[in-house]
Amino acid sequence: APRASLLPRSWPQHAMKASYTNVETEEKEELVRSEGEPDDRRETSTSSTCWSQLCCAGGGLLGIRACILGSVVVQNTAYALVRRYSRGALRETYSTSSVLLVMEVAKMALSAFQIVTSDAPSDVPSGSALSKYAYLITHSLTMLVPAVVYLAMNILGFVSLKYIDAATFAILAQMKVFTTAIFSVVLLQRKLHLRKWRALLTLTLGVVLISHEAMPKSAAAGDSRAKLAFAEFLLGIAASVGDVVLSGFVSIYFEKVLKSKTETYSVWDRNFQLAFWSILIYTPIMIHDNPRQPFAGWTPMAAVCAAVGGTGGVLVALSIKYADSIMKTIATTGAIVFTTILNAAFLDGPFTLPIVAGAVVVMVSVCNYNDRGDPES
């Protein structure tokens, strides 16, 4: 019988000056934008800009941004829910490394096409398509580190979604804002405004409130099932914490190491490099899970997971090109709202007053952290 894979499905993951993957991309997108935006484009009022982008989804660039915003919200929400449904509710045992591999192959194929057709600035020498691919592969060693980190994050994300509900997972994931900020202070010696520290404090309090409310009730003496549920909940929380810590680290890694001023690579160049290393990692794991039938146990839900996860890679690239930090904030908070509601409606997730209050606190904290303050008079 095929063995259940230890690997999870990948998350829409992270990107810096160029996009790297689908999983945990939001902080990296912010790092790219904050460095690349001219001052006159940097929004100074989060609330007014949010409303203007939501209410003016007309034609032109604003219409494109609105479409991307809606797509990111739907993708982030759907990916958390379908993974929870597949692994937590249906208990499907297909090899998750096979799902990851399909996603990476699709991303590599799309990136390969874009490398040939795109005119984005890049240090890749002109020539045939094969020569460009060979150049990128031979200069891709720096992408091995994030590929390994994403592997660990995928494992932790899978474990977490198996034991905690999708809404709690989505809200806990926002702690990556906190870990990224801490790593930026420790490793890059940055100084954060007091306003941001207050936002991080309220973010942490909101996450603690939700985690406590979602925790299984205390077990009576001798109640082994309740004790097991509590132990599994703690395991899911610990896996989620590990996920957000790695997310913060990889964001700073991208900024400090990969965001080099001596070389220029396009979004698709970096996607191609990361997909190359990811395929090398996932293929032997998939074969190890089931040497004779690597795709044994595939279900329609497995295909949905692969499709939804693969879509995230495309949205990351589009977000970097068209979006800004305010849109990222809207997408993050919107995904929390929809994940919480749909998780309660269809997956029997918690939907109590403390859960709602904690979600609101987290969303306001994310908005406050990304608010650049009032304009100077």
C-alpha positions as CSV (number, residue, x, y, z in Angstrom):
1,A,0.0,0.0,0.0
2,P,1.3,3.5,-0.7
3,R,2.7,5.4,2.2
4,A,1.1,8.7,3.1
5,S,3.6,11.5,2.4
6,L,5.1,13.6,5.1
7,L,5.0,16.6,2.8
8,P,2.2,19.1,2.6
9,R,0.9,21.0,-0.3
10,S,2.8,24.2,-0.8
11,W,1.5,27.6,0.2
12,P,1.3,30.5,-1.9
13,Q,4.7,31.5,-1.0
14,H,7.1,34.6,-1.0
15,A,8.9,36.9,-3.4
16,M,11.4,39.7,-3.2
17,K,12.6,41.9,-6.1
18,A,11.7,38.9,-8.1
19,S,9.1,36.3,-7.2
20,Y,10.2,33.1,-5.7
21,T,7.3,31.0,-4.8
22,N,3.8,30.8,-3.8
23,V,4.2,30.3,-0.1
24,E,4.4,33.1,2.3
25,T,5.0,35.9,-0.3
26,E,3.4,38.9,1.3
27,E,6.3,40.3,3.3
28,K,8.7,39.9,0.4
29,E,6.3,41.7,-1.9
30,E,6.3,44.6,0.7
31,L,10.1,44.6,0.8
32,V,10.3,44.9,-3.0
33,R,7.7,47.7,-3.2
34,S,9.0,49.7,-0.2
35,E,12.4,49.9,-1.8
36,G,11.3,50.4,-5.4
37,E,8.4,52.9,-5.0
38,P,9.1,56.6,-5.4
39,D,8.1,58.7,-2.5
40,D,5.2,60.3,-4.2
41,R,3.6,56.9,-4.7
42,R,3.9,55.8,-1.1
43,E,0.5,56.0,0.5
44,T,0.2,57.9,3.7
45,S,-3.4,57.1,4.6
46,T,-4.2,53.4,4.7
47,S,-7.9,53.8,5.2
48,S,-8.6,56.3,2.4
49,T,-6.4,54.5,-0.1
50,C,-8.1,51.2,0.7
51,W,-11.5,52.6,0.1
52,S,-10.4,54.4,-3.1
53,Q,-9.0,51.1,-4.5
54,L,-12.1,49.1,-3.5
55,C,-14.6,51.6,-4.8
56,C,-12.9,52.7,-8.0
57,A,-12.4,49.3,-9.7
58,G,-12.9,50.9,-13.1
59,G,-10.9,50.5,-16.3
60,G,-7.2,50.8,-16.9
61,L,-4.6,50.0,-14.3
62,L,-7.0,50.4,-11.4
63,G,-9.2,47.8,-13.0
64,I,-6.3,45.4,-13.3
65,R,-5.3,46.0,-9.7
66,A,-8.9,45.3,-8.6
67,C,-8.9,42.0,-10.5
68,I,-5.6,41.0,-9.0
69,L,-6.8,41.9,-5.5
70,G,-9.9,39.8,-5.8
71,S,-7.9,36.9,-7.2
72,V,-5.4,37.0,-4.4
73,V,-8.2,37.0,-1.8
74,V,-9.9,34.1,-3.4
75,Q,-6.7,32.1,-3.9
76,N,-5.5,32.6,-0.3
77,T,-8.9,31.7,1.1
78,A,-9.4,28.7,-1.2
79,Y,-5.9,27.2,-0.7
80,A,-6.3,27.2,3.1
81,L,-9.8,25.7,2.9
82,V,-9.1,23.0,0.3
83,R,-6.1,21.8,2.2
84,R,-8.0,21.6,5.4
85,Y,-10.9,19.8,3.7
86,S,-8.6,17.3,2.0
87,R,-6.4,16.4,4.9
88,G,-8.5,17.3,7.9
89,A,-12.0,16.3,6.8
90,L,-11.5,13.7,4.1
91,R,-8.2,12.3,5.5
92,E,-6.9,11.7,2.0
93,T,-3.5,10.0,1.8
94,Y,-2.2,10.8,-1.6
95,S,1.4,11.8,-1.8
96,T,1.5,15.5,-1.2
97,S,5.0,15.7,-2.7
98,S,3.3,14.7,-6.0
99,V,1.0,17.7,-5.7
100,L,4.0,20.0,-5.0
101,L,5.9,18.5,-7.9
102,V,3.0,19.1,-10.3
103,M,2.7,22.7,-9.1
104,E,6.5,23.3,-9.6
105,V,6.5,21.8,-13.0
106,A,3.7,24.0,-14.1
107,K,5.4,27.0,-12.6
108,M,8.7,26.2,-14.4
109,A,6.9,25.7,-17.7
110,L,5.2,29.1,-17.4
111,S,8.4,30.8,-16.3
112,A,10.3,29.2,-19.2
113,F,7.8,30.6,-21.7
114,Q,7.9,34.1,-20.1
115,I,11.7,34.1,-20.1
116,V,11.7,33.8,-23.9
117,T,8.9,36.3,-24.6
118,S,9.3,38.9,-21.8
119,D,11.3,42.0,-22.2
120,A,11.9,42.6,-18.5
121,P,15.4,43.7,-17.5
122,S,17.7,40.8,-16.8
123,D,21.4,39.9,-16.8
124,V,20.6,36.7,-18.7
125,P,22.6,36.9,-22.0
126,S,20.7,37.0,-25.2
127,G,20.6,33.9,-27.3
128,S,18.5,30.7,-27.7
129,A,16.0,29.6,-25.2
130,L,18.2,26.7,-24.1
131,S,21.2,29.0,-23.5
132,K,19.1,31.2,-21.3
133,Y,17.8,28.2,-19.3
134,A,21.3,26.9,-18.9
135,Y,22.6,30.2,-17.7
136,L,19.9,30.5,-15.1
137,I,20.4,27.0,-13.8
138,T,24.2,27.5,-13.5
139,H,23.6,30.7,-11.6
140,S,20.8,29.5,-9.3
141,L,22.7,28.2,-6.3
142,T,21.4,31.0,-4.1
143,M,17.9,29.7,-4.6
144,L,18.7,26.4,-3.0
145,V,18.4,27.9,0.5
146,P,14.8,29.2,0.0
147,A,13.8,26.0,-1.7
148,V,14.9,24.0,1.3
149,V,13.2,26.5,3.7
150,Y,10.0,26.2,1.7
151,L,10.2,22.4,2.0
152,A,10.3,22.7,5.8
153,M,7.5,25.3,5.7
154,N,5.3,23.0,3.6
155,I,5.8,20.2,6.0
156,L,4.9,22.4,9.0
157,G,1.9,23.9,7.1
158,F,0.6,20.4,6.4
159,V,1.0,19.3,10.0
160,S,-0.7,22.4,11.3
161,L,-3.7,22.2,8.9
162,K,-4.2,18.6,9.9
163,Y,-4.8,19.5,13.6
164,I,-6.2,23.0,13.6
165,D,-9.0,24.6,11.6
166,A,-8.4,26.7,8.5
167,A,-9.5,30.0,10.2
168,T,-7.1,29.6,13.1
169,F,-4.3,28.7,10.7
170,A,-4.9,31.8,8.5
171,I,-4.9,34.1,11.5
172,L,-1.8,32.5,13.1
173,A,-0.1,32.9,9.7
174,Q,-0.3,36.7,10.2
175,M,2.4,36.4,12.9
176,K,4.8,36.3,10.0
177,V,4.6,40.1,10.1
178,F,5.9,39.9,13.7
179,T,8.7,37.5,12.9
180,T,9.8,39.4,9.8
181,A,10.0,42.6,11.9
182,I,12.0,40.9,14.6
183,F,14.5,39.4,12.1
184,S,14.8,42.8,10.4
185,V,15.7,44.4,13.7
186,V,18.1,41.7,14.8
187,L,19.8,40.9,11.4
188,L,19.5,44.2,9.6
189,Q,19.7,46.6,12.6
190,R,16.6,48.4,11.5
191,K,14.6,50.7,13.8
192,L,10.9,50.4,13.9
193,H,8.6,53.3,14.7
194,L,6.7,53.1,18.0
195,R,3.5,52.9,15.9
196,K,4.7,49.6,14.4
197,W,5.6,48.1,17.8
198,R,2.1,48.9,19.1
199,A,0.7,47.2,16.0
200,L,2.8,44.1,16.6
201,L,1.7,44.0,20.2
202,T,-2.0,44.1,19.3
203,L,-1.4,41.5,16.5
204,T,0.1,39.1,19.1
205,L,-2.7,39.7,21.5
206,G,-5.3,39.0,18.8
207,V,-3.6,35.7,17.8
208,V,-3.3,34.7,21.5
209,L,-7.1,35.4,22.0
210,I,-8.0,33.3,18.9
211,S,-5.7,30.4,19.8
212,H,-7.1,30.2,23.3
213,E,-10.7,30.2,22.1
214,A,-9.9,27.5,19.5
215,M,-8.2,25.3,22.0
216,P,-10.1,22.2,23.0
217,K,-11.8,22.4,26.3
218,S,-10.2,20.9,29.4
219,A,-10.5,17.2,29.6
220,A,-12.0,15.4,32.6
221,A,-9.9,13.0,34.5
222,G,-9.5,9.8,32.4
223,D,-10.9,11.3,29.2
224,S,-8.3,10.0,26.8
225,R,-10.0,11.4,23.7
226,A,-10.0,15.0,25.0
227,K,-6.4,14.7,26.1
228,L,-5.4,13.5,22.6
229,A,-7.4,16.3,21.0
230,F,-5.6,18.8,23.2
231,A,-2.2,17.3,22.4
232,E,-2.9,17.4,18.6
233,F,-4.0,21.0,18.9
234,L,-0.7,22.0,20.6
235,L,1.1,20.1,17.8
236,G,-0.8,22.1,15.2
237,I,0.0,25.4,17.0
238,A,3.7,24.5,17.3
239,A,3.9,23.6,13.6
240,S,2.2,26.9,12.7
241,V,4.7,28.9,14.9
242,G,7.6,27.1,13.2
243,D,6.1,28.1,9.8
244,V,5.8,31.8,10.6
245,V,9.4,31.8,12.1
246,L,10.8,30.4,8.9
247,S,8.7,32.8,6.9
248,G,10.2,35.7,8.7
249,F,13.7,34.4,8.3
250,V,13.4,33.7,4.6
251,S,12.0,37.2,4.0
252,I,15.1,38.7,5.5
253,Y,17.3,36.2,3.6
254,F,15.8,37.4,0.4
255,E,16.4,41.0,1.2
256,K,19.9,40.6,2.5
257,V,21.3,38.1,0.1
258,L,19.3,37.9,-3.0
259,K,18.3,41.5,-3.4
260,S,21.7,42.3,-4.9
261,K,22.5,45.5,-6.7
262,T,25.2,43.8,-8.7
263,E,22.8,41.5,-10.6
264,T,19.4,41.8,-12.1
265,Y,16.9,39.0,-12.6
266,S,13.3,39.2,-13.6
267,V,10.4,37.7,-11.7
268,W,10.3,34.8,-14.2
269,D,14.0,34.2,-13.9
270,R,13.8,33.7,-10.2
271,N,10.6,31.6,-10.5
272,F,12.4,29.4,-13.0
273,Q,15.5,29.0,-10.7
274,L,13.4,28.2,-7.6
275,A,11.2,25.7,-9.5
276,F,14.4,24.0,-10.8
277,W,15.6,23.3,-7.2
278,S,12.2,22.5,-5.9
279,I,11.7,19.8,-8.6
280,L,15.1,18.3,-7.7
281,I,14.0,18.2,-4.0
282,Y,10.4,16.9,-4.5
283,T,11.0,14.3,-7.1
284,P,13.1,11.8,-4.9
285,I,10.7,12.4,-2.0
286,M,7.7,11.6,-4.2
287,I,9.4,8.4,-5.4
288,H,10.3,7.5,-1.8
289,D,6.7,7.8,-0.8
290,N,5.5,5.3,-3.4
291,P,8.2,3.9,-5.7
292,R,5.8,2.0,-7.9
293,Q,2.9,4.4,-8.2
294,P,4.0,8.0,-7.2
295,F,0.6,9.3,-8.1
296,A,-1.4,6.6,-6.4
297,G,-4.4,7.9,-4.4
298,W,-4.9,11.0,-6.4
299,T,-8.4,12.4,-6.1
300,P,-10.3,15.3,-7.6
301,M,-9.4,17.3,-4.5
302,A,-5.7,16.6,-5.0
303,A,-6.0,18.1,-8.5
304,V,-7.9,21.1,-7.0
305,C,-5.1,21.6,-4.4
306,A,-2.5,21.5,-7.2
307,A,-4.4,23.9,-9.4
308,V,-5.2,26.4,-6.6
309,G,-1.6,26.3,-5.3
310,G,-0.2,26.7,-8.8
311,T,-2.4,29.7,-9.4
312,G,-0.7,31.4,-6.5
313,G,2.7,31.5,-8.3
314,V,1.2,33.5,-11.2
315,L,-0.6,35.9,-8.8
316,V,2.6,36.6,-7.0
317,A,4.2,37.7,-10.2
318,L,1.3,39.9,-11.1
319,S,1.1,41.3,-7.6
320,I,4.7,42.4,-7.7
321,K,4.1,44.2,-11.0
322,Y,0.8,45.9,-10.4
323,A,0.0,45.8,-6.6
324,D,1.2,47.9,-3.7
325,S,1.4,47.6,0.1
326,I,-2.2,48.7,0.6
327,M,-3.5,46.1,-1.8
328,K,-1.5,43.5,0.1
329,T,-3.1,44.6,3.3
330,I,-6.6,44.4,1.8
331,A,-5.9,41.0,0.4
332,T,-4.6,39.7,3.8
333,T,-7.5,41.0,5.8
334,G,-10.1,39.9,3.2
335,A,-8.7,36.4,3.2
336,I,-9.0,36.3,7.0
337,V,-12.6,37.3,6.8
338,F,-13.6,34.9,4.1
339,T,-11.6,32.0,5.6
340,T,-13.2,32.5,9.0
341,I,-16.7,32.6,7.6
342,L,-16.4,29.7,5.1
343,N,-14.5,27.6,7.6
344,A,-17.4,28.0,10.1
345,A,-20.1,27.4,7.4
346,F,-18.7,24.4,5.7
347,L,-16.0,22.8,7.8
348,D,-17.6,23.1,11.2
349,G,-15.0,25.6,12.4
350,P,-15.4,27.9,15.5
351,F,-17.3,31.1,15.1
352,T,-17.7,32.6,18.5
353,L,-17.6,36.2,19.7
354,P,-13.9,35.9,20.8
355,I,-13.0,34.4,17.4
356,V,-14.6,37.3,15.6
357,A,-13.1,39.9,18.0
358,G,-9.7,38.4,17.7
359,A,-9.9,38.3,13.9
360,V,-10.9,42.0,13.9
361,V,-7.9,42.8,16.2
362,V,-5.5,41.0,13.9
363,M,-6.9,42.7,10.8
364,V,-6.7,46.2,12.4
365,S,-3.1,45.4,13.5
366,V,-2.1,44.4,10.0
367,C,-3.5,47.7,8.7
368,N,-1.8,49.7,11.4
369,Y,1.5,48.1,10.8
370,N,1.4,48.9,7.1
371,D,0.1,52.5,7.8
372,R,2.9,55.0,7.1
373,G,1.4,57.6,9.3
374,D,-0.1,60.9,8.7
375,P,1.6,63.1,6.1
376,E,3.9,65.8,7.6
377,S,2.6,69.3,7.4
